[in-house]
Amino acid sequence: TSYCGDSIIHEQEECDTSNLGGNNCTTISGGFTGGTLSCTGSCKFDNSSCTSPPQIQTGYVARWKFDGGAADYSDSSGNGYAGTAIGDSVNTSGGVLNLGGTSDYVLVNNDIISSYPFTLTGWARTNGSAAAQTILDIGGSSSPSLNYAVQINSAGRVAIFARNVTLTINFAGDILSTNQWYMISVVFLSDTSRTLYLNGISNGTNTASLTFNIATDRAGIGGLV
């Protein structure tokens, strides 16, 4: 005797018509993050309208180590995103990026990021300047800077910016000690998830909704583009 179709979940049935047994996309197997769960005519879950988690790309998209001499702006990821020094006082002596002028930075004239999720990570040391200091800016040539940027603001805090055409989001972490190196990472997971890490420890989150800004087509290391 077949009971499928009577809206009662019997043995060996996962669901029956609109009766899902209290389940949704996030409670069934598959690691789904949302969407609409339904039931097939054979009383099995239909997950075709469920939302899969974002696919995380492993490895580096771009990596600038600055350790190949006094003027090394190469990309060690193998993807060819080498930079160009902008300004008269830029050098990589000592295996670090040194910026001596107020307008010095390294320009990477490539579209590096095309969608969420992505992570911006770098080592930085503040000199206690009262002016904002940019660590990394993913910007666009046809739109304002600070599309996605990590800065040390005038208060000495790590400041995170995310901007599309209509909305700007920014939030800040702890005050940094002068002349101390920090590993700063920001995970832009989705439209509604951004997390700041200082030395591997969560230091701030933001969940305001911001769709990805497709106008990004270049990057600035140590300055705005």
PyMOL commands that place a pseudoatom at each C-alpha (Angstrom):
pseudoatom trace, name=CA, resn=THR, resi=1, chain=A, elem=C, hetatm=0, pos=[0.000, 0.000, 0.000]
pseudoatom trace, name=CA, resn=SER, resi=2, chain=A, elem=C, hetatm=0, pos=[1.361, 3.427, -0.938]
pseudoatom trace, name=CA, resn=TYR, resi=3, chain=A, elem=C, hetatm=0, pos=[0.685, 6.334, 1.374]
pseudoatom trace, name=CA, resn=CYS, resi=4, chain=A, elem=C, hetatm=0, pos=[2.715, 8.986, -0.466]
pseudoatom trace, name=CA, resn=GLY, resi=5, chain=A, elem=C, hetatm=0, pos=[0.495, 11.931, -1.173]
pseudoatom trace, name=CA, resn=ASP, resi=6, chain=A, elem=C, hetatm=0, pos=[-1.710, 11.838, 1.914]
pseudoatom trace, name=CA, resn=SER, resi=7, chain=A, elem=C, hetatm=0, pos=[0.214, 14.668, 3.645]
pseudoatom trace, name=CA, resn=ILE, resi=8, chain=A, elem=C, hetatm=0, pos=[1.298, 12.324, 6.427]
pseudoatom trace, name=CA, resn=ILE, resi=9, chain=A, elem=C, hetatm=0, pos=[4.953, 11.358, 6.723]
pseudoatom trace, name=CA, resn=HIS, resi=10, chain=A, elem=C, hetatm=0, pos=[5.155, 7.598, 6.933]
pseudoatom trace, name=CA, resn=GLU, resi=11, chain=A, elem=C, hetatm=0, pos=[8.122, 5.285, 7.390]
pseudoatom trace, name=CA, resn=GLN, resi=12, chain=A, elem=C, hetatm=0, pos=[10.735, 5.686, 4.623]
pseudoatom trace, name=CA, resn=GLU, resi=13, chain=A, elem=C, hetatm=0, pos=[9.220, 9.041, 3.590]
pseudoatom trace, name=CA, resn=GLU, resi=14, chain=A, elem=C, hetatm=0, pos=[11.182, 12.258, 4.126]
pseudoatom trace, name=CA, resn=CYS, resi=15, chain=A, elem=C, hetatm=0, pos=[8.164, 14.454, 3.524]
pseudoatom trace, name=CA, resn=ASP, resi=16, chain=A, elem=C, hetatm=0, pos=[4.673, 14.318, 2.047]
pseudoatom trace, name=CA, resn=THR, resi=17, chain=A, elem=C, hetatm=0, pos=[3.198, 17.059, -0.178]
pseudoatom trace, name=CA, resn=SER, resi=18, chain=A, elem=C, hetatm=0, pos=[3.587, 20.288, 1.841]
pseudoatom trace, name=CA, resn=ASN, resi=19, chain=A, elem=C, hetatm=0, pos=[4.388, 18.433, 5.065]
pseudoatom trace, name=CA, resn=LEU, resi=20, chain=A, elem=C, hetatm=0, pos=[8.143, 18.776, 5.541]
pseudoatom trace, name=CA, resn=GLY, resi=21, chain=A, elem=C, hetatm=0, pos=[8.180, 17.507, 9.093]
pseudoatom trace, name=CA, resn=GLY, resi=22, chain=A, elem=C, hetatm=0, pos=[9.349, 20.882, 10.378]
pseudoatom trace, name=CA, resn=ASN, resi=23, chain=A, elem=C, hetatm=0, pos=[12.429, 20.848, 8.136]
pseudoatom trace, name=CA, resn=ASN, resi=24, chain=A, elem=C, hetatm=0, pos=[13.846, 23.560, 5.890]
pseudoatom trace, name=CA, resn=CYS, resi=25, chain=A, elem=C, hetatm=0, pos=[16.933, 23.924, 3.721]
pseudoatom trace, name=CA, resn=THR, resi=26, chain=A, elem=C, hetatm=0, pos=[19.222, 24.516, 6.702]
pseudoatom trace, name=CA, resn=THR, resi=27, chain=A, elem=C, hetatm=0, pos=[18.120, 21.414, 8.657]
pseudoatom trace, name=CA, resn=ILE, resi=28, chain=A, elem=C, hetatm=0, pos=[18.641, 18.784, 5.964]
pseudoatom trace, name=CA, resn=SER, resi=29, chain=A, elem=C, hetatm=0, pos=[21.967, 17.360, 4.829]
pseudoatom trace, name=CA, resn=GLY, resi=30, chain=A, elem=C, hetatm=0, pos=[23.973, 19.243, 2.237]
pseudoatom trace, name=CA, resn=GLY, resi=31, chain=A, elem=C, hetatm=0, pos=[25.197, 22.267, 4.169]
pseudoatom trace, name=CA, resn=PHE, resi=32, chain=A, elem=C, hetatm=0, pos=[22.641, 24.609, 2.628]
pseudoatom trace, name=CA, resn=THR, resi=33, chain=A, elem=C, hetatm=0, pos=[22.415, 28.147, 3.970]
pseudoatom trace, name=CA, resn=GLY, resi=34, chain=A, elem=C, hetatm=0, pos=[18.839, 29.014, 2.956]
pseudoatom trace, name=CA, resn=GLY, resi=35, chain=A, elem=C, hetatm=0, pos=[16.333, 28.854, 0.142]
pseudoatom trace, name=CA, resn=THR, resi=36, chain=A, elem=C, hetatm=0, pos=[13.064, 26.950, -0.254]
pseudoatom trace, name=CA, resn=LEU, resi=37, chain=A, elem=C, hetatm=0, pos=[12.702, 23.278, 0.553]
pseudoatom trace, name=CA, resn=SER, resi=38, chain=A, elem=C, hetatm=0, pos=[9.894, 21.297, -1.079]
pseudoatom trace, name=CA, resn=CYS, resi=39, chain=A, elem=C, hetatm=0, pos=[8.757, 17.699, -1.487]
pseudoatom trace, name=CA, resn=THR, resi=40, chain=A, elem=C, hetatm=0, pos=[8.875, 15.519, -4.603]
pseudoatom trace, name=CA, resn=GLY, resi=41, chain=A, elem=C, hetatm=0, pos=[6.050, 13.328, -5.829]
pseudoatom trace, name=CA, resn=SER, resi=42, chain=A, elem=C, hetatm=0, pos=[7.925, 10.343, -4.378]
pseudoatom trace, name=CA, resn=CYS, resi=43, chain=A, elem=C, hetatm=0, pos=[7.967, 11.953, -0.907]
pseudoatom trace, name=CA, resn=LYS, resi=44, chain=A, elem=C, hetatm=0, pos=[11.652, 12.844, -0.900]
pseudoatom trace, name=CA, resn=PHE, resi=45, chain=A, elem=C, hetatm=0, pos=[13.118, 16.251, -0.131]
pseudoatom trace, name=CA, resn=ASP, resi=46, chain=A, elem=C, hetatm=0, pos=[13.558, 18.487, -3.163]
pseudoatom trace, name=CA, resn=ASN, resi=47, chain=A, elem=C, hetatm=0, pos=[16.578, 20.698, -2.438]
pseudoatom trace, name=CA, resn=SER, resi=48, chain=A, elem=C, hetatm=0, pos=[16.845, 22.191, -5.933]
pseudoatom trace, name=CA, resn=SER, resi=49, chain=A, elem=C, hetatm=0, pos=[15.796, 25.630, -4.634]
pseudoatom trace, name=CA, resn=CYS, resi=50, chain=A, elem=C, hetatm=0, pos=[18.037, 25.539, -1.576]
pseudoatom trace, name=CA, resn=THR, resi=51, chain=A, elem=C, hetatm=0, pos=[21.037, 27.876, -1.427]
pseudoatom trace, name=CA, resn=SER, resi=52, chain=A, elem=C, hetatm=0, pos=[24.526, 26.404, -1.307]
pseudoatom trace, name=CA, resn=PRO, resi=53, chain=A, elem=C, hetatm=0, pos=[27.278, 28.095, 0.722]
pseudoatom trace, name=CA, resn=PRO, resi=54, chain=A, elem=C, hetatm=0, pos=[29.757, 30.234, -1.220]
pseudoatom trace, name=CA, resn=GLN, resi=55, chain=A, elem=C, hetatm=0, pos=[32.650, 28.366, -2.774]
pseudoatom trace, name=CA, resn=ILE, resi=56, chain=A, elem=C, hetatm=0, pos=[35.849, 29.330, -1.014]
pseudoatom trace, name=CA, resn=GLN, resi=57, chain=A, elem=C, hetatm=0, pos=[38.905, 29.633, -3.240]
pseudoatom trace, name=CA, resn=THR, resi=58, chain=A, elem=C, hetatm=0, pos=[41.927, 28.273, -1.476]
pseudoatom trace, name=CA, resn=GLY, resi=59, chain=A, elem=C, hetatm=0, pos=[45.386, 29.712, -1.819]
pseudoatom trace, name=CA, resn=TYR, resi=60, chain=A, elem=C, hetatm=0, pos=[46.414, 33.246, -2.703]
pseudoatom trace, name=CA, resn=VAL, resi=61, chain=A, elem=C, hetatm=0, pos=[44.719, 35.302, -5.400]
pseudoatom trace, name=CA, resn=ALA, resi=62, chain=A, elem=C, hetatm=0, pos=[47.568, 37.796, -5.050]
pseudoatom trace, name=CA, resn=ARG, resi=63, chain=A, elem=C, hetatm=0, pos=[50.495, 37.975, -2.646]
pseudoatom trace, name=CA, resn=TRP, resi=64, chain=A, elem=C, hetatm=0, pos=[53.050, 40.748, -2.359]
pseudoatom trace, name=CA, resn=LYS, resi=65, chain=A, elem=C, hetatm=0, pos=[55.950, 39.770, -0.090]
pseudoatom trace, name=CA, resn=PHE, resi=66, chain=A, elem=C, hetatm=0, pos=[58.287, 42.719, -0.869]
pseudoatom trace, name=CA, resn=ASP, resi=67, chain=A, elem=C, hetatm=0, pos=[61.285, 40.577, -0.048]
pseudoatom trace, name=CA, resn=GLY, resi=68, chain=A, elem=C, hetatm=0, pos=[63.211, 40.468, -3.332]
pseudoatom trace, name=CA, resn=GLY, resi=69, chain=A, elem=C, hetatm=0, pos=[65.358, 43.560, -2.984]
pseudoatom trace, name=CA, resn=ALA, resi=70, chain=A, elem=C, hetatm=0, pos=[64.962, 47.313, -2.891]
pseudoatom trace, name=CA, resn=ALA, resi=71, chain=A, elem=C, hetatm=0, pos=[62.272, 47.483, -5.589]
pseudoatom trace, name=CA, resn=ASP, resi=72, chain=A, elem=C, hetatm=0, pos=[60.351, 44.213, -5.519]
pseudoatom trace, name=CA, resn=TYR, resi=73, chain=A, elem=C, hetatm=0, pos=[56.630, 44.665, -6.169]
pseudoatom trace, name=CA, resn=SER, resi=74, chain=A, elem=C, hetatm=0, pos=[56.097, 41.235, -7.711]
pseudoatom trace, name=CA, resn=ASP, resi=75, chain=A, elem=C, hetatm=0, pos=[53.163, 38.921, -7.021]
pseudoatom trace, name=CA, resn=SER, resi=76, chain=A, elem=C, hetatm=0, pos=[54.303, 35.563, -5.657]
pseudoatom trace, name=CA, resn=SER, resi=77, chain=A, elem=C, hetatm=0, pos=[50.890, 33.910, -6.125]
pseudoatom trace, name=CA, resn=GLY, resi=78, chain=A, elem=C, hetatm=0, pos=[51.705, 33.096, -9.732]
pseudoatom trace, name=CA, resn=ASN, resi=79, chain=A, elem=C, hetatm=0, pos=[48.717, 35.060, -11.036]
pseudoatom trace, name=CA, resn=GLY, resi=80, chain=A, elem=C, hetatm=0, pos=[50.763, 37.952, -12.376]
pseudoatom trace, name=CA, resn=TYR, resi=81, chain=A, elem=C, hetatm=0, pos=[49.424, 40.830, -10.301]
pseudoatom trace, name=CA, resn=ALA, resi=82, chain=A, elem=C, hetatm=0, pos=[52.685, 42.766, -10.002]
pseudoatom trace, name=CA, resn=GLY, resi=83, chain=A, elem=C, hetatm=0, pos=[52.568, 46.326, -8.728]
pseudoatom trace, name=CA, resn=THR, resi=84, chain=A, elem=C, hetatm=0, pos=[54.134, 49.615, -9.799]
pseudoatom trace, name=CA, resn=ALA, resi=85, chain=A, elem=C, hetatm=0, pos=[55.618, 52.125, -7.388]
pseudoatom trace, name=CA, resn=ILE, resi=86, chain=A, elem=C, hetatm=0, pos=[53.829, 55.489, -7.353]
pseudoatom trace, name=CA, resn=GLY, resi=87, chain=A, elem=C, hetatm=0, pos=[55.831, 58.326, -5.751]
pseudoatom trace, name=CA, resn=ASP, resi=88, chain=A, elem=C, hetatm=0, pos=[59.487, 59.121, -5.223]
pseudoatom trace, name=CA, resn=SER, resi=89, chain=A, elem=C, hetatm=0, pos=[60.073, 57.488, -1.826]
pseudoatom trace, name=CA, resn=VAL, resi=90, chain=A, elem=C, hetatm=0, pos=[58.749, 53.949, -2.352]
pseudoatom trace, name=CA, resn=ASN, resi=91, chain=A, elem=C, hetatm=0, pos=[61.096, 51.019, -1.769]
pseudoatom trace, name=CA, resn=THR, resi=92, chain=A, elem=C, hetatm=0, pos=[61.109, 47.496, -0.370]
pseudoatom trace, name=CA, resn=SER, resi=93, chain=A, elem=C, hetatm=0, pos=[64.453, 47.540, 1.412]
pseudoatom trace, name=CA, resn=GLY, resi=94, chain=A, elem=C, hetatm=0, pos=[64.580, 45.196, 4.389]
pseudoatom trace, name=CA, resn=GLY, resi=95, chain=A, elem=C, hetatm=0, pos=[61.756, 43.014, 3.115]
pseudoatom trace, name=CA, resn=VAL, resi=96, chain=A, elem=C, hetatm=0, pos=[59.014, 45.538, 3.912]
pseudoatom trace, name=CA, resn=LEU, resi=97, chain=A, elem=C, hetatm=0, pos=[57.183, 48.182, 1.910]
pseudoatom trace, name=CA, resn=ASN, resi=98, chain=A, elem=C, hetatm=0, pos=[58.520, 51.606, 2.901]
pseudoatom trace, name=CA, resn=LEU, resi=99, chain=A, elem=C, hetatm=0, pos=[56.500, 54.689, 1.995]
pseudoatom trace, name=CA, resn=GLY, resi=100, chain=A, elem=C, hetatm=0, pos=[58.338, 57.923, 2.662]
pseudoatom trace, name=CA, resn=GLY, resi=101, chain=A, elem=C, hetatm=0, pos=[56.030, 60.450, 1.027]
pseudoatom trace, name=CA, resn=THR, resi=102, chain=A, elem=C, hetatm=0, pos=[52.442, 61.472, 1.694]
pseudoatom trace, name=CA, resn=SER, resi=103, chain=A, elem=C, hetatm=0, pos=[51.305, 60.242, -1.741]
pseudoatom trace, name=CA, resn=ASP, resi=104, chain=A, elem=C, hetatm=0, pos=[53.437, 57.112, -2.035]
pseudoatom trace, name=CA, resn=TYR, resi=105, chain=A, elem=C, hetatm=0, pos=[51.840, 53.731, -2.712]
pseudoatom trace, name=CA, resn=VAL, resi=106, chain=A, elem=C, hetatm=0, pos=[52.016, 50.671, -4.960]
pseudoatom trace, name=CA, resn=LEU, resi=107, chain=A, elem=C, hetatm=0, pos=[49.460, 50.451, -7.771]
pseudoatom trace, name=CA, resn=VAL, resi=108, chain=A, elem=C, hetatm=0, pos=[48.221, 47.075, -9.001]
pseudoatom trace, name=CA, resn=ASN, resi=109, chain=A, elem=C, hetatm=0, pos=[46.367, 47.820, -12.212]
pseudoatom trace, name=CA, resn=ASN, resi=110, chain=A, elem=C, hetatm=0, pos=[44.333, 44.603, -12.310]
pseudoatom trace, name=CA, resn=ASP, resi=111, chain=A, elem=C, hetatm=0, pos=[40.855, 43.408, -11.431]
pseudoatom trace, name=CA, resn=ILE, resi=112, chain=A, elem=C, hetatm=0, pos=[41.795, 41.076, -8.584]
pseudoatom trace, name=CA, resn=ILE, resi=113, chain=A, elem=C, hetatm=0, pos=[38.436, 40.457, -6.884]
pseudoatom trace, name=CA, resn=SER, resi=114, chain=A, elem=C, hetatm=0, pos=[35.194, 39.712, -8.706]
pseudoatom trace, name=CA, resn=SER, resi=115, chain=A, elem=C, hetatm=0, pos=[32.768, 38.551, -6.004]
pseudoatom trace, name=CA, resn=TYR, resi=116, chain=A, elem=C, hetatm=0, pos=[32.319, 37.578, -2.373]
pseudoatom trace, name=CA, resn=PRO, resi=117, chain=A, elem=C, hetatm=0, pos=[33.834, 35.826, -0.466]
pseudoatom trace, name=CA, resn=PHE, resi=118, chain=A, elem=C, hetatm=0, pos=[37.364, 37.209, -0.223]
pseudoatom trace, name=CA, resn=THR, resi=119, chain=A, elem=C, hetatm=0, pos=[39.915, 38.057, 2.471]
pseudoatom trace, name=CA, resn=LEU, resi=120, chain=A, elem=C, hetatm=0, pos=[42.318, 40.984, 2.689]
pseudoatom trace, name=CA, resn=THR, resi=121, chain=A, elem=C, hetatm=0, pos=[45.355, 40.272, 4.876]
pseudoatom trace, name=CA, resn=GLY, resi=122, chain=A, elem=C, hetatm=0, pos=[48.555, 42.133, 5.583]
pseudoatom trace, name=CA, resn=TRP, resi=123, chain=A, elem=C, hetatm=0, pos=[51.187, 43.017, 8.147]
pseudoatom trace, name=CA, resn=ALA, resi=124, chain=A, elem=C, hetatm=0, pos=[51.276, 46.683, 9.103]
pseudoatom trace, name=CA, resn=ARG, resi=125, chain=A, elem=C, hetatm=0, pos=[52.912, 49.005, 11.598]
pseudoatom trace, name=CA, resn=THR, resi=126, chain=A, elem=C, hetatm=0, pos=[51.664, 52.493, 12.427]
pseudoatom trace, name=CA, resn=ASN, resi=127, chain=A, elem=C, hetatm=0, pos=[53.991, 55.386, 13.151]
pseudoatom trace, name=CA, resn=GLY, resi=128, chain=A, elem=C, hetatm=0, pos=[51.418, 57.262, 15.202]
pseudoatom trace, name=CA, resn=SER, resi=129, chain=A, elem=C, hetatm=0, pos=[50.577, 59.737, 12.456]
pseudoatom trace, name=CA, resn=ALA, resi=130, chain=A, elem=C, hetatm=0, pos=[47.422, 61.760, 12.971]
pseudoatom trace, name=CA, resn=ALA, resi=131, chain=A, elem=C, hetatm=0, pos=[46.493, 61.173, 9.337]
pseudoatom trace, name=CA, resn=ALA, resi=132, chain=A, elem=C, hetatm=0, pos=[44.709, 58.043, 8.119]
pseudoatom trace, name=CA, resn=GLN, resi=133, chain=A, elem=C, hetatm=0, pos=[47.097, 55.410, 6.760]
pseudoatom trace, name=CA, resn=THR, resi=134, chain=A, elem=C, hetatm=0, pos=[45.889, 53.026, 4.068]
pseudoatom trace, name=CA, resn=ILE, resi=135, chain=A, elem=C, hetatm=0, pos=[47.021, 49.416, 4.168]
pseudoatom trace, name=CA, resn=LEU, resi=136, chain=A, elem=C, hetatm=0, pos=[45.124, 48.128, 1.136]
pseudoatom trace, name=CA, resn=ASP, resi=137, chain=A, elem=C, hetatm=0, pos=[42.465, 49.607, -1.117]
pseudoatom trace, name=CA, resn=ILE, resi=138, chain=A, elem=C, hetatm=0, pos=[40.530, 47.630, -3.719]
pseudoatom trace, name=CA, resn=GLY, resi=139, chain=A, elem=C, hetatm=0, pos=[39.096, 50.403, -5.869]
pseudoatom trace, name=CA, resn=GLY, resi=140, chain=A, elem=C, hetatm=0, pos=[37.877, 51.301, -9.313]
pseudoatom trace, name=CA, resn=SER, resi=141, chain=A, elem=C, hetatm=0, pos=[39.121, 53.687, -11.971]
pseudoatom trace, name=CA, resn=SER, resi=142, chain=A, elem=C, hetatm=0, pos=[35.578, 54.843, -12.779]
pseudoatom trace, name=CA, resn=SER, resi=143, chain=A, elem=C, hetatm=0, pos=[34.270, 55.137, -9.221]
pseudoatom trace, name=CA, resn=PRO, resi=144, chain=A, elem=C, hetatm=0, pos=[35.453, 56.670, -5.915]
pseudoatom trace, name=CA, resn=SER, resi=145, chain=A, elem=C, hetatm=0, pos=[38.186, 55.003, -3.904]
pseudoatom trace, name=CA, resn=LEU, resi=146, chain=A, elem=C, hetatm=0, pos=[37.541, 52.936, -0.789]
pseudoatom trace, name=CA, resn=ASN, resi=147, chain=A, elem=C, hetatm=0, pos=[35.342, 50.354, -2.469]
pseudoatom trace, name=CA, resn=TYR, resi=148, chain=A, elem=C, hetatm=0, pos=[36.957, 47.845, -0.125]
pseudoatom trace, name=CA, resn=ALA, resi=149, chain=A, elem=C, hetatm=0, pos=[39.702, 49.231, 2.052]
pseudoatom trace, name=CA, resn=VAL, resi=150, chain=A, elem=C, hetatm=0, pos=[41.664, 48.585, 5.224]
pseudoatom trace, name=CA, resn=GLN, resi=151, chain=A, elem=C, hetatm=0, pos=[43.116, 51.649, 6.933]
pseudoatom trace, name=CA, resn=ILE, resi=152, chain=A, elem=C, hetatm=0, pos=[44.516, 52.809, 10.234]
pseudoatom trace, name=CA, resn=ASN, resi=153, chain=A, elem=C, hetatm=0, pos=[42.350, 55.830, 10.926]
pseudoatom trace, name=CA, resn=SER, resi=154, chain=A, elem=C, hetatm=0, pos=[43.279, 59.119, 12.587]
pseudoatom trace, name=CA, resn=ALA, resi=155, chain=A, elem=C, hetatm=0, pos=[42.360, 57.653, 15.984]
pseudoatom trace, name=CA, resn=GLY, resi=156, chain=A, elem=C, hetatm=0, pos=[44.871, 54.816, 15.539]
pseudoatom trace, name=CA, resn=ARG, resi=157, chain=A, elem=C, hetatm=0, pos=[42.203, 52.136, 14.999]
pseudoatom trace, name=CA, resn=VAL, resi=158, chain=A, elem=C, hetatm=0, pos=[41.960, 49.663, 12.147]
pseudoatom trace, name=CA, resn=ALA, resi=159, chain=A, elem=C, hetatm=0, pos=[39.104, 50.920, 9.976]
pseudoatom trace, name=CA, resn=ILE, resi=160, chain=A, elem=C, hetatm=0, pos=[37.264, 48.774, 7.424]
pseudoatom trace, name=CA, resn=PHE, resi=161, chain=A, elem=C, hetatm=0, pos=[35.406, 50.298, 4.493]
pseudoatom trace, name=CA, resn=ALA, resi=162, chain=A, elem=C, hetatm=0, pos=[33.000, 48.699, 2.032]
pseudoatom trace, name=CA, resn=ARG, resi=163, chain=A, elem=C, hetatm=0, pos=[31.181, 50.768, -0.550]
pseudoatom trace, name=CA, resn=ASN, resi=164, chain=A, elem=C, hetatm=0, pos=[29.018, 50.302, -3.606]
pseudoatom trace, name=CA, resn=VAL, resi=165, chain=A, elem=C, hetatm=0, pos=[27.283, 53.044, -5.574]
pseudoatom trace, name=CA, resn=THR, resi=166, chain=A, elem=C, hetatm=0, pos=[24.622, 53.826, -2.985]
pseudoatom trace, name=CA, resn=LEU, resi=167, chain=A, elem=C, hetatm=0, pos=[25.938, 52.803, 0.409]
pseudoatom trace, name=CA, resn=THR, resi=168, chain=A, elem=C, hetatm=0, pos=[29.088, 53.061, 2.496]
pseudoatom trace, name=CA, resn=ILE, resi=169, chain=A, elem=C, hetatm=0, pos=[29.820, 50.808, 5.465]
pseudoatom trace, name=CA, resn=ASN, resi=170, chain=A, elem=C, hetatm=0, pos=[32.689, 51.345, 7.855]
pseudoatom trace, name=CA, resn=PHE, resi=171, chain=A, elem=C, hetatm=0, pos=[33.587, 49.981, 11.261]
pseudoatom trace, name=CA, resn=ALA, resi=172, chain=A, elem=C, hetatm=0, pos=[36.700, 50.092, 13.406]
pseudoatom trace, name=CA, resn=GLY, resi=173, chain=A, elem=C, hetatm=0, pos=[38.569, 47.791, 15.769]
pseudoatom trace, name=CA, resn=ASP, resi=174, chain=A, elem=C, hetatm=0, pos=[40.912, 48.420, 18.688]
pseudoatom trace, name=CA, resn=ILE, resi=175, chain=A, elem=C, hetatm=0, pos=[43.494, 51.185, 18.953]
pseudoatom trace, name=CA, resn=LEU, resi=176, chain=A, elem=C, hetatm=0, pos=[46.885, 49.911, 17.759]
pseudoatom trace, name=CA, resn=SER, resi=177, chain=A, elem=C, hetatm=0, pos=[50.153, 50.476, 19.580]
pseudoatom trace, name=CA, resn=THR, resi=178, chain=A, elem=C, hetatm=0, pos=[52.661, 52.676, 17.765]
pseudoatom trace, name=CA, resn=ASN, resi=179, chain=A, elem=C, hetatm=0, pos=[55.650, 50.958, 16.093]
pseudoatom trace, name=CA, resn=GLN, resi=180, chain=A, elem=C, hetatm=0, pos=[54.293, 47.461, 16.691]
pseudoatom trace, name=CA, resn=TRP, resi=181, chain=A, elem=C, hetatm=0, pos=[53.631, 44.992, 13.882]
pseudoatom trace, name=CA, resn=TYR, resi=182, chain=A, elem=C, hetatm=0, pos=[50.128, 43.571, 13.526]
pseudoatom trace, name=CA, resn=MET, resi=183, chain=A, elem=C, hetatm=0, pos=[48.677, 40.949, 11.214]
pseudoatom trace, name=CA, resn=ILE, resi=184, chain=A, elem=C, hetatm=0, pos=[45.412, 42.470, 10.026]
pseudoatom trace, name=CA, resn=SER, resi=185, chain=A, elem=C, hetatm=0, pos=[42.828, 40.357, 8.203]
pseudoatom trace, name=CA, resn=VAL, resi=186, chain=A, elem=C, hetatm=0, pos=[39.338, 41.181, 7.020]
pseudoatom trace, name=CA, resn=VAL, resi=187, chain=A, elem=C, hetatm=0, pos=[37.005, 38.451, 5.779]
pseudoatom trace, name=CA, resn=PHE, resi=188, chain=A, elem=C, hetatm=0, pos=[34.318, 39.708, 3.409]
pseudoatom trace, name=CA, resn=LEU, resi=189, chain=A, elem=C, hetatm=0, pos=[32.194, 36.562, 3.458]
pseudoatom trace, name=CA, resn=SER, resi=190, chain=A, elem=C, hetatm=0, pos=[28.958, 37.776, 1.878]
pseudoatom trace, name=CA, resn=ASP, resi=191, chain=A, elem=C, hetatm=0, pos=[26.640, 40.761, 1.414]
pseudoatom trace, name=CA, resn=THR, resi=192, chain=A, elem=C, hetatm=0, pos=[25.948, 40.709, 5.154]
pseudoatom trace, name=CA, resn=SER, resi=193, chain=A, elem=C, hetatm=0, pos=[29.121, 39.369, 6.771]
pseudoatom trace, name=CA, resn=ARG, resi=194, chain=A, elem=C, hetatm=0, pos=[32.418, 41.175, 7.391]
pseudoatom trace, name=CA, resn=THR, resi=195, chain=A, elem=C, hetatm=0, pos=[34.840, 40.253, 10.193]
pseudoatom trace, name=CA, resn=LEU, resi=196, chain=A, elem=C, hetatm=0, pos=[38.054, 41.969, 11.276]
pseudoatom trace, name=CA, resn=TYR, resi=197, chain=A, elem=C, hetatm=0, pos=[40.868, 39.925, 12.852]
pseudoatom trace, name=CA, resn=LEU, resi=198, chain=A, elem=C, hetatm=0, pos=[43.924, 41.302, 14.652]
pseudoatom trace, name=CA, resn=ASN, resi=199, chain=A, elem=C, hetatm=0, pos=[46.718, 38.754, 15.021]
pseudoatom trace, name=CA, resn=GLY, resi=200, chain=A, elem=C, hetatm=0, pos=[44.200, 35.998, 14.313]
pseudoatom trace, name=CA, resn=ILE, resi=201, chain=A, elem=C, hetatm=0, pos=[41.664, 37.102, 16.949]
pseudoatom trace, name=CA, resn=SER, resi=202, chain=A, elem=C, hetatm=0, pos=[38.240, 38.464, 16.002]
pseudoatom trace, name=CA, resn=ASN, resi=203, chain=A, elem=C, hetatm=0, pos=[38.169, 42.204, 16.665]
pseudoatom trace, name=CA, resn=GLY, resi=204, chain=A, elem=C, hetatm=0, pos=[34.922, 43.376, 15.110]
pseudoatom trace, name=CA, resn=THR, resi=205, chain=A, elem=C, hetatm=0, pos=[32.045, 42.360, 12.861]
pseudoatom trace, name=CA, resn=ASN, resi=206, chain=A, elem=C, hetatm=0, pos=[29.559, 44.089, 10.600]
pseudoatom trace, name=CA, resn=THR, resi=207, chain=A, elem=C, hetatm=0, pos=[26.351, 42.611, 9.131]
pseudoatom trace, name=CA, resn=ALA, resi=208, chain=A, elem=C, hetatm=0, pos=[24.800, 45.520, 7.215]
pseudoatom trace, name=CA, resn=SER, resi=209, chain=A, elem=C, hetatm=0, pos=[23.691, 44.486, 3.735]
pseudoatom trace, name=CA, resn=LEU, resi=210, chain=A, elem=C, hetatm=0, pos=[25.980, 45.546, 0.879]
pseudoatom trace, name=CA, resn=THR, resi=211, chain=A, elem=C, hetatm=0, pos=[25.946, 43.916, -2.545]
pseudoatom trace, name=CA, resn=PHE, resi=212, chain=A, elem=C, hetatm=0, pos=[29.315, 43.362, -4.211]
pseudoatom trace, name=CA, resn=ASN, resi=213, chain=A, elem=C, hetatm=0, pos=[30.730, 46.375, -6.031]
pseudoatom trace, name=CA, resn=ILE, resi=214, chain=A, elem=C, hetatm=0, pos=[31.586, 45.167, -9.537]
pseudoatom trace, name=CA, resn=ALA, resi=215, chain=A, elem=C, hetatm=0, pos=[33.375, 48.462, -10.341]
pseudoatom trace, name=CA, resn=THR, resi=216, chain=A, elem=C, hetatm=0, pos=[36.603, 47.273, -8.714]
pseudoatom trace, name=CA, resn=ASP, resi=217, chain=A, elem=C, hetatm=0, pos=[39.416, 47.003, -11.257]
pseudoatom trace, name=CA, resn=ARG, resi=218, chain=A, elem=C, hetatm=0, pos=[42.640, 47.886, -9.430]
pseudoatom trace, name=CA, resn=ALA, resi=219, chain=A, elem=C, hetatm=0, pos=[44.311, 47.910, -6.014]
pseudoatom trace, name=CA, resn=GLY, resi=220, chain=A, elem=C, hetatm=0, pos=[46.470, 50.241, -3.988]
pseudoatom trace, name=CA, resn=ILE, resi=221, chain=A, elem=C, hetatm=0, pos=[48.949, 48.959, -1.405]
pseudoatom trace, name=CA, resn=GLY, resi=222, chain=A, elem=C, hetatm=0, pos=[49.768, 51.664, 1.107]
pseudoatom trace, name=CA, resn=GLY, resi=223, chain=A, elem=C, hetatm=0, pos=[47.492, 54.223, -0.542]
pseudoatom trace, name=CA, resn=LEU, resi=224, chain=A, elem=C, hetatm=0, pos=[44.142, 54.900, -2.147]
pseudoatom trace, name=CA, resn=VAL, resi=225, chain=A, elem=C, hetatm=0, pos=[43.519, 54.358, -5.839]
for i in range(1, 225): cmd.bond("trace and resi %d" % i, "trace and resi %d" % (i + 1))
show_as sticks, trace
zoom trace
